[in-house]
C-alpha cells in the first residue's frame, strides 16, 4: 500500500444505516488527518426500514434497492471507493450472499466496494490472527450468523457473547463504560483478538483503551470499516490511537 500524501484528495464514501453512531466518522476522519493523510470520509444515511436486529429486518435493511438509493445520494461526493458501513445487514446474507451484495454495490457505484463484514475478515487476516472472540450488542441468534460468516472465511470463533439489544437506536446510547464492560465480558483467553461488530456502537474514542484493558487487538465495526475503505484506496494510515490495526 502507498501512504496518503497531502493534496491527494482521496475519499472513501460510506453508506450508513439510519442514525446511531454516525458521529464516529467525523472523529475518525479527524484522526486520519492528524496522522497526515488527506482523506475525506463522506457519509450518507440509508433508509433502514424497521430498526431491528432480526434476520428478516436485516435482510431488508441490506437489500439492493436500499443500497442503490444510498449510492444515488452519495453520487457527486468524490468517493473513489464505497463501503456499506453495516455488519449485520451484510453477514445475514451468508458468505456468498454478502459477496453478491458487494458486487452489486460495486456495479451500481462504478467503483470498488466492500462492507463491514468483509472489513472484519480482512482486518483479522492483516493482524495475523486465526482465533477470535465476538462481543456483540446483538441478540445471540443474530451474532451466531456473524460467527458462521467468519467460519466461512477460515477464522475460528472461540467464544461468542450477545447482549440481546434489538435496536440500533439503543446501541447508539451506549457510552465508554458499556463498551468496555461488553468487550471484557466477551473476551476469551484463547482469542488473539476481540471483535465488536456493530456500527451503531460508538467506539472511535475507545479502541486504545479497549486494547490496553484486554491486552490484545480489538476490532470495532467503525474502526474496521474505515480501515477497509482505506484498503480499497490502497492507502495506509498509521494512527496508534485506533489500535493495532492502524499501527
ZIRARA-V467005 format. One record per residue. N is the residue number from 1. PHI is phi in radians with two decimals (* if undefined). PSI is psi in degrees with one decimal (* if undefined). D_LAST is the distance of its C-alpha to the last C-alpha in Angstrom with 2 decimals. Layout:
n,phi,psi,d_last
N,PHI,PSI,D_LAST
N,PHI,PSI,D_LAST
//
This chain:
n,phi,psi,d_last
1,*,152.5,13.99
2,-1.82,152.8,14.86
3,-1.43,141.5,13.25
4,-1.21,141.1,15.20
5,-2.08,148.2,17.73
6,-0.94,138.8,19.95
7,1.62,-9.1,23.06
8,-1.13,-36.1,21.76
9,1.14,30.1,22.67
10,-1.27,155.4,20.74
11,-2.60,138.4,21.04
12,-1.93,127.1,20.15
13,-1.65,139.1,23.00
14,-2.09,131.9,22.82
15,-1.68,113.6,25.87
16,-1.97,128.0,25.65
17,-1.33,114.8,28.37
18,1.16,-147.9,30.50
19,-2.40,116.9,29.45
20,-2.73,-69.5,27.41
21,-2.10,30.3,23.77
22,-1.07,-22.8,23.76
23,-1.24,-8.0,23.01
24,-1.10,-30.8,19.36
25,-1.26,-41.9,19.08
26,-1.05,-35.4,20.25
27,-1.15,-44.1,17.81
28,-1.11,-40.3,14.88
29,-1.09,-40.7,16.46
30,-1.10,-41.1,16.73
31,-1.16,-37.6,13.06
32,-1.15,-41.0,12.37
33,-1.22,-36.3,15.27
34,-1.06,-29.8,14.27
35,-1.41,-0.7,11.22
36,1.71,8.2,14.06
37,-1.74,130.2,14.42
38,-1.57,77.3,18.01
39,-2.26,130.6,17.67
40,-1.76,153.2,20.12
41,-2.21,69.1,20.10
42,-1.10,140.3,23.83
43,-2.33,137.6,24.80
44,-2.20,151.1,28.18
45,-1.66,132.8,29.61
46,-1.66,153.1,31.41
47,-1.32,119.3,34.56
48,-1.59,-10.9,33.81
49,1.30,-122.8,37.42
50,-1.48,129.0,37.63
51,-1.44,93.7,34.75
52,-2.71,129.9,34.68
53,-1.41,72.9,32.34
54,-2.43,138.4,35.13
55,-0.95,-47.1,35.06
56,-1.10,-40.7,37.86
57,-1.18,-36.3,36.46
58,-1.23,-36.2,32.97
59,-1.09,-39.1,34.57
60,-1.24,-39.4,36.34
61,-1.02,-38.0,33.28
62,-1.72,18.0,31.50
63,-1.20,155.8,34.68
64,-1.02,-40.3,34.92
65,-1.20,-33.6,37.16
66,-1.23,-39.3,34.88
67,-1.21,-36.9,31.87
68,-1.11,-39.9,34.23
69,-1.11,-38.0,35.40
70,-1.13,-40.9,31.84
71,-1.11,-36.5,31.27
72,-1.08,-38.0,34.50
73,-1.25,-28.2,33.24
74,-1.44,-18.6,29.98
75,-0.98,140.1,31.99
76,1.49,1.0,32.15
77,-1.61,2.2,28.81
78,1.41,17.5,27.38
79,-1.37,132.5,24.75
80,-1.62,-7.6,23.98
81,-2.65,158.5,22.53
82,-2.40,142.1,23.20
83,-2.24,130.1,21.75
84,-1.32,104.3,24.04
85,-1.45,61.4,22.05
86,-2.63,133.1,23.80
87,-1.60,-55.6,23.24
88,-1.10,-38.9,26.69
89,-1.51,23.2,28.72
90,-2.19,-48.3,27.08
91,-1.19,-22.9,26.89
92,-1.15,-16.4,30.50
93,-1.39,-7.5,31.65
94,1.45,171.7,30.56
95,-1.04,-50.2,28.62
96,-1.26,-41.1,31.13
97,-1.11,-36.8,31.94
98,-1.18,-34.8,28.35
99,-1.12,-42.8,28.22
100,-1.06,-42.1,31.50
101,-1.03,-45.5,30.24
102,-1.21,-40.1,27.32
103,-1.09,-41.3,29.69
104,-1.16,-39.8,32.21
105,-1.09,-42.6,29.75
106,-1.09,-38.1,28.71
107,-1.14,-45.7,32.44
108,-1.15,-41.3,33.23
109,-1.32,-28.8,30.33
110,1.22,30.0,30.96
111,-2.79,167.1,27.26
112,-1.01,143.9,24.36
113,-2.48,156.4,23.87
114,-2.74,-173.0,22.08
115,-2.48,169.6,21.92
116,-1.13,-33.2,19.74
117,-1.03,-46.8,21.18
118,-1.23,-28.2,19.95
119,-1.02,-42.8,16.53
120,-1.11,-43.9,16.32
121,-1.05,-49.8,17.71
122,-1.15,-36.3,15.42
123,-1.20,-41.9,12.24
124,-1.04,-44.5,13.83
125,-1.12,-39.8,14.63
126,-1.11,-31.9,11.26
127,-1.39,-10.9,10.12
128,1.28,26.9,13.39
129,-1.75,141.6,15.04
130,-2.03,-16.8,18.78
131,-2.23,130.6,20.01
132,-2.33,160.4,19.11
133,-1.98,143.5,20.82
134,-1.92,124.5,21.74
135,-2.03,100.7,22.39
136,-1.94,148.5,24.23
137,-1.35,-24.7,26.26
138,-1.16,165.5,28.69
139,-1.05,152.4,31.92
140,-1.04,-37.7,31.51
141,-1.12,-34.2,33.39
142,-1.27,-42.9,30.96
143,-1.04,-31.6,27.91
144,-1.13,-28.9,29.65
145,-1.16,-36.0,29.47
146,-1.16,-41.7,25.66
147,-1.06,-41.0,25.90
148,-1.14,-37.3,28.31
149,-1.10,-45.2,26.08
150,-1.13,-39.8,23.23
151,-1.05,-40.3,25.92
152,-1.10,-23.8,27.11
153,-1.56,2.5,23.70
154,1.48,18.6,24.02
155,-1.82,129.6,21.75
156,-1.52,127.9,23.55
157,-1.72,111.8,23.80
158,-1.55,-18.9,24.85
159,-2.78,152.5,25.62
160,-2.46,130.2,26.17
161,-2.32,120.0,27.15
162,-1.69,157.6,28.55
163,-1.94,-4.6,29.50
164,1.32,15.6,32.46
165,-1.47,129.8,31.71
166,-1.50,-40.4,33.67
167,-1.93,147.1,32.65
168,-1.14,-32.5,29.52
169,-1.01,-41.9,31.37
170,-1.20,-41.5,31.37
171,-1.01,-39.4,27.71
172,-1.10,-16.1,27.00
173,-1.50,-11.7,28.82
174,-1.20,142.0,26.49
175,-2.00,-165.5,24.61
176,-0.92,-47.7,22.16
177,-1.08,-44.4,24.63
178,-1.16,-39.4,25.33
179,-1.11,-46.5,21.72
180,-1.11,-41.6,20.97
181,-1.14,-42.6,24.29
182,-1.13,-43.3,23.84
183,-1.11,-42.5,20.47
184,-1.13,-40.7,22.02
185,-1.21,-27.6,25.16
186,-1.61,-5.8,23.50
187,-1.21,160.9,21.40
188,-2.56,139.6,22.88
189,-1.06,-24.3,22.62
190,-1.54,-4.4,22.44
191,-1.47,133.8,19.52
192,-1.45,-14.8,16.16
193,-2.75,156.2,14.72
194,-1.98,132.4,16.58
195,-1.94,129.5,17.17
196,-2.01,96.1,18.71
197,-1.64,39.3,20.31
198,-2.23,117.6,22.15
199,-1.27,-7.4,21.40
200,-1.41,-5.9,24.23
201,-1.67,127.1,22.19
202,-1.26,116.9,20.65
203,-2.38,-7.0,17.09
204,-0.97,-34.7,15.15
205,-1.64,2.7,15.74
206,-2.05,-4.8,15.38
207,-1.05,-47.6,12.09
208,-1.04,-43.2,10.99
209,-1.18,-38.0,14.61
210,-1.07,-45.2,14.92
211,-1.18,-36.7,12.32
212,-1.14,-39.7,14.00
213,-1.21,-38.1,17.32
214,-1.65,-17.6,16.88
215,1.23,29.2,14.92
216,-2.80,166.1,12.95
217,-1.07,142.9,10.55
218,-2.17,129.3,12.32
219,-1.92,121.5,12.70
220,-1.91,158.9,14.95
221,-1.08,-47.5,17.12
222,-1.26,-36.4,16.42
223,-1.08,-48.0,12.61
224,-1.17,-35.8,13.03
225,-1.11,-43.8,15.86
226,-1.01,-49.8,14.03
227,-1.03,-40.9,11.43
228,-1.11,-42.0,14.65
229,-1.08,-42.6,16.44
230,-1.14,-36.6,14.03
231,-1.07,-40.6,14.18
232,-1.10,-29.7,17.93
233,-1.52,-1.9,17.91
234,1.09,41.1,16.01
235,-2.07,132.3,13.52
236,-1.91,132.9,9.82
237,-2.16,129.6,8.24
238,-1.71,112.5,5.36
239,-2.53,83.7,6.12
240,-0.95,-24.9,5.12
241,-1.17,-15.3,8.57
242,-1.72,15.6,7.91
243,1.57,-174.7,6.45
244,-1.03,-32.6,4.85
245,-1.04,-30.3,5.67
246,-1.84,14.3,3.80
247,-1.91,*,0.00
//
